[in-house]
Amino acid sequence: MADQKKLVKRLLDVAGETYAAQAGIRLADKPSPLYRLLVLSVLLSTRIKADIAVAAAAELAKAGMTTPAKMLEATWQQRVDALGRAHYVRYDESTATALGDGAQLLHDEYQGDLRRLRKSADGDTGRLRELLRKFPRLGPVGADIFCREAQSVWPELRPYFDRKTLDGAKRVGLPDDAGELVKLVKNDDVGDLAAALVRVSLDKEVARHL
């Protein structure tokens, strides 16, 4: 156990930055940062490098598209242009459409506030994932991404270690079991550990630096 805790500490030091933090999102239980996480989750769902998706989320925010209302105020072309500046080019047009449609859905169903979606799920993680998957381009992978990152501000999701995180744990010799993993880290660091394990699962080089 002691050796595993040391490994986890090293893992957090090397790769424990969440994708939200990398995208410049100061995650909090507030409408704008939660919406920006939703957008990031959509962007990360496609077959594109994570760094490009993160850069695209940052470009959309830089262009002012930080709430559903502002996303809807932007033109489709402005969304495409922001994605293009981050080289998110293969899926830029379809994603620009999906982001517009998703913002409209969030506005219509939840008055633009994902906390209302959380309330609808009433603490049921499966139901939360089901509601998230109603957003365009947000499939099972995207729902996992959102929940992994949101667990730092929505405690009822903890511990959220999906298949990708457990694959990463196995790669570095940690338990591939959520109940065992959560014992190795402080409550506030569960989301960071999940992010680190995903990075390990996606990049063998990360594991070599441990």
Summary of the structure (lengths in Angstrom):
residues: 210
radius of gyration: 16.9
end to end distance: 16.9
largest distance: 53.8
contacts: 706
relative contact order: 0.15
helix: 70%
strand: 0%
